[in-house]
């Protein structure tokens, strides 16, 4: 990997793209540090919005702590991600959009234009909701109409600017713009995590006892926690890399055909079905759904000891029900996302049109049924792998007595980081291959 990056710097065109991507990421991180008028950032940093296991904690990870600081890019890339997912679903449900998706480059441009409008609309709705949330927690210095207009406009403009930065990476940089911004946000939290582990090693870390009192973690325990955390991180990275590269290959045999004096076909190939074809999308969907009850609890603020307080407590990140729901939803959304992103009937028809077939399987409907059966098995294995990565940090958090709450969404963060790195390296290698540069293969 490092050899590939080093050789990429020797190619002038790739070097410009890498520098441009780094420049855009730096601009984004600067925007994530610009404060917004009329917001009490000091009170915000100690409020429930900056802590806890609700959906806000998850959004804080995806925005690189900008959400908990109420900066210009507090909404992050989330409106653009949501808009892209909505458009992807609508391209299947609405015939007009489905036809546009099949029209090639022109249709893709029209869909991208509609996606931008949807992003701006979602950004406006989210900005208004975020403003109301800040107001309900008493985190605004002024609450008049003008102050609200300024805050909502800043956040809506910030989400549109983030979308523009992501598209600039797609056009002139390396990698996917959305993925690169998410990668930068998650990596930006590494220094604070390293500082936390250093405090454990130095005996400055704290934990909450069963009686609710706070005490210092002994040095020997801090060293064990640090070594354990590093070992788990390395093991998770290795497991995700293995899971990302794993695939089930269905053999394909092409029939021979004679055209003039030449014979075509007769070759053997394969149809690769990746174990982790869904990527991190099921985790994003599952976390968004399972954290809704705890998010509602932050709005209604039920009285301690009441029925509703106990009910919402069942869905906290340190409860067993939360872990079970996350596991079930991950598998459900994995199958859902595969059903809308991979069409076995279309693959079978393409194979039949090109004279290809699976050995021992008749073309047409039997081929699509066979591919569906293999796809369901592989999807189940991939969903289980994702569940292990996502649920294991939650179990560690429960065992630690909710003292390692930062690990609650650690699994999805690691998947995003590792996936972006692998995707970027593959794109660099592909572009170097197009330029007939063989240095990274030697």
N, C-alpha and C positions, 0 to 999 in steps of 0.2 A: 504493500500500500504506500509506504513512504517513498519507495523507489519510483512508483508511478507519479506521485506528486512532484518529486524532484526532477524527473524527466519532463514533466509537463511545463515546468518553468523555462525549459530550453526552447520551447516552441513559442514564437512571438505571439501568435494569435491566441493560443491558450493562456499565455501569461496575461494578456490584456483582459481576457474573460475572468480569470481568477482575481485579478486586481479590482476589476469592476464589481465583482460579487462581494469582495471584502469591503469595498467602499460603500456599497449599498447597506450592508449589514451594520457598518459603523454609523451611518446616517440614521438607521433605525434605532440603534441603541442610544444615540444622542436624543432622538425624539422621545424615547421612553423615559428620559430623565428630565424633560421640560415640564415644569409645574403648570397647573391650570389655575387661573384666578378664582377667588372666592371659595377655595376648598382648604379646610384645615388639615393639612397633610400630617401634622404632628399627632393630632388626635386620631387620625385615620390609621396610623401605623400601629396603634395599640388597641384598635377596635376589633370586633368579631369578624370584620371583613378581611382582615389580614391574617387571621388565625382560624383554627377549627377545621373540620373535615367536610364542610359543605361544598357545593359546586363552586363557591367563590375561591376556595383553596385550590381547586383544580384550575380555575381560570387564572389564578395568580401564577401558577407554574407555567401555563401556556403563554403568558404575557411577560415573563421574565421579571416578576414582582412589580410591574407597572400598574397592575390592577389595585394592589394594596397601597400604592403611593398616589393614585389618582392623577397620573401624569397624562401628557397629550395622547400617548398611545396606550391608554388604559384598556381599551377594548381589543387591542392587538389585532391579530389576523383572523380572529374568530368569526366576524361577520362575513369575511370573504370565504372562509372554509364552509360555513353554513350555506352561503349562497351557491357555492360550487356543488355541494351535496344535493341541495334542493333541485338545481338545474339538471344534475345527473339523473335524479329520480323522475323529473318531469319529462326528460327526453324519452323515457320509456312509457309514461302514462299519456302524454299528449302527442297525437299523430303529427301535428305541425312541427314540433321540436324534434321528433324522431326523424322526420324527413330532412330537416336541416342538418342533423348530425351525419346524414348519409350523403350530403352534397359536397363533401370534401372541404377544401380550405375556405371557400366563401361561406358555407354553412357554419363552419367553426367560428368564423369571425362574427357572424350574427349572434350565435349563442354566447360568445364572450361579451358582446355588447349588452345583451340582456342580463348576463351574470353581473356585470358592473352596476347596472341600474338596481338589481335586486340587492346587491351589497350595500349600496348607498341607503336604500330603504330600510334594510335590516340594521345598518349602523345608526340611523336616526331613531328607530324604535329602541334599540339597545341603549343609546345615549340617554334617551328620556327615562328609561327604566333605571339606569345607573344614577342619574340625577335624583330621581325620587328616592332611591335607596340611600344615597348620601344624606338627603334631607331628613329621612325618617330616623337616621342615626345621629342627627344633630352635628354633622361634620362639615356644614357649610358656614362660612363667615357671614354671608349675606344670602337672603332667601327671596329677594324680590324678583319681578319678572325679568328685568334686564340681566341680573346675575344668572338666572336660570337659562336665558337665551344664550348668553356667552358660553356657559358650561356645556350645554347641549350642542351648540355649534362647534365648539372646539373638539369634542369627542367624536362627532359625526365626521368632521373634516379629518381628524386623525385616522379614523378607520378607512376613509377613502384614500388618504395618503399612503397608508400601509399597503393597500391593494395596489396602488400605482408602483410602489417600490418592488412588490413581489412580481408584478408583470415585467418590470424592467430587468429583473434577474432572469426571467424566462426568455426575454428577447436578446439580451446582450451578455448574460453571465453564464455561470455553470450551475447545473442542478435546477430543481424545481423551486420557484420563489417561495411558495407557502412552506415547503419543507425546510428551506434554509433559514427563514425567519423563526420558525418553531425551534429549530436547532440552536440558533443564537440565543433565544430566550431561555431555553433549558440550561445551556452551557453557562450562561451568565450567573446562574445560581451556584455554580460549583465553588467559587471562592468562599461564599458564606457557609456552605456545607463543610468545606475543608477547615474553616475556622471553628466550626462546632466540634468536629472530631479532634482538633488540636486542643480545644478546651477540655475535652474528656481526658486526653493524655496528660495534660498538665494538672488535672485534679480540679478544674474550675467548672466542670459540667454539673448540672443539677438534675434531679428527678423528683417526681411526686410520689410520696408514700401512700399506702392504703388509707391512712387517716387524713390525707389531704395536705399534710405538711410538706414543705420543700427542703431537700437536703442535698449536700454535695456528693457527687459520685467519687468513690475512692479511686486513686490513681491506677491500681491494679485492674479494677473493673473497667475503667476508662480505656486502658490499653486493650483489654479483651474485646470491648465493644468496637473499638477502632479497627482492630485486626479482623474481627468478624464482618464488619461492614465492608471493608475493602475486599475480603475474600468473596463475599456474596456478590458484590458488584462485578468482579472479574468473572465469576461463574455465570452470572446472568448475561453478560456480554457474550461469552463463549456460546452459551445455549441459544441466544437469539441469532447469532451468526450462523450456527448450525441449522437452526430452524428456517432461516431466510434462504439458505442455499439448498435445502432439501426439496426434492421434487419427485413426483411419480411420473415415469415416462411410459406412455402408451405407444407401442410400436405401430408404425404406419407403413404399408406397402403400396407403392404406386404401380399401376398396371402398365405394361408395355404397349406402345402404339406407334405405328409407322406413318410418317408424314413425308411423302415423296420417297427419297432414297435414304432417309435418316430414320433412326429408331429413337423414340423418346420414352422416358419413364423407366419402369423396372427397378427403381431405386427404393431403398429402405430409409425411413426416417422415423421420427417419434414426435408425439404430442406431449410436451412437458406440462404437468399440472403441479404448481408449487404448493407446498404445505402451508405456507403463510401467504396465500394469494390475497387475503383481505387486508393485510398490513395492520395498521393500528386503528382502523376505523371502528371495528367492533368495540374496542376499549373506550373510544371516545363516546360512542352511542350509549354503551352500558353505564359508564360513569355519569353521563348527563342524566340518565333516567333514575338511577339508584340514589343519586344525591338530591333529588327533588324534595322528598319529605324533610330532610334536615335543612334545606334552604327555606322551605315554607315555615319551618319552626322559627327561623331567624326573623321572619316578618311578623308572625302572630305572637311570638314570645310567650308561650304558655306558662302558667303559674307552676312553680316547682312543687312536685308532689301530686299534681293533678293527673287525671286520666290521659289528657293530651300530651303532657310532658313525658309520661311513660311510653305512650304510643310513638312519639317522635324519637324517643331515646332508643327504640328498637332498630332504627335506621341509622344510628351513628356509626362512624367508621370503625369504632372499637367494639361493635356488636357482631355476633355470629350470624345473625340474619342478614346483615349487610354483605358479609362474605358470600353467603349462599346465593343471595340475589345477584351479586356481581358475577358469580360463576355461571348461573343459569342464563342471565342476559347475554353474557359473552358468547356462549354457544348459539343462542337464538339469533343474535345479530350477525354472527359469522355466516350462518346459513342464509339469512336475509340478504346480506350484502353480496354473497356469491350469486344468489338467484337473480339479482338485477345487473350484475357486472359480467356474468359469463353465461352464454346461451349455447347449451349442447346441441340443440336442433340446428342452429346456424352453422356450428362447427361441422356437424355431420353432413349438412348440405354442401358445404365448401369442399369437404373431402370427396364427396360423390362427384361433384362437378369437375374436380381436377384428377379424377381417376384413382383416388386413394381409398384405401380401406384398411380396417383393422383385421389382422389375420384371425380367421375363425369366426368373424362377426360379419353378418350381411350388411350391405350399405343401406342407408336410409334410417328408418325408425329403430331397428335393432342397434345400430351404431350409436344413435343419440341416447338410447336407454343404457347402453353399456358405459358411455362416457358419464352419464348422470350417476350411475351406481359408483363408479370410481371416484367421481367428484365428491359425492356425499361422504365416502369413507375418508378421503384425504382432508376434506373440510373439517370433519369431526376431530381428526388428529391435530390439525392446525389450531382448532378452537381450544382443545385441551392444552396445547403448548402455550397459547396466549393466556389461558386461565391460570396456568402455573405461574407465569411471569407476573400477572396482575394480582393474583390472590395471595401469593406468598408474602409480599410486603405487608399486606393487611393482617395476616396471621401473626407476623413478627410484632406488629404494632399492638395486637391484642395481648400476646404473651408478655410484652414489656410493660403492660399496664398503661397503655396510651402515652408512654414516655417517648416513643419514637414516631410521633404523629407525622413527621416530615416524610416518612416512608410510605404513607398511605397511597400516594399516586406515583411512587417511584418506578414501578414496573412499566407503566405506559411511557414515562419519560425516557427510560433506557431504550425501549423499543423504537421510539422516535429518533433518538440520537444515533443509535446503531444503524437503523434503516436509512437515514439521510447520508451517513458516511459511506455505506456500501453503494447506495444509489449514485452518489457523486463520483466515487471512484470508478464505477462502471461507465459513467458518461465520459469521464476523462479518458479512459482506456479506449472507448469507442471512437472518440474524436481523434485520438492519436493514431488509431488504426486507419482511419480515413485519410490521414496525412502520410500514411506509409512510414510511420515512425515505429521501429521495432525494438527500441532500446529497452522498454519495460518487459519485453518477452525474453530477453537474453538471460 
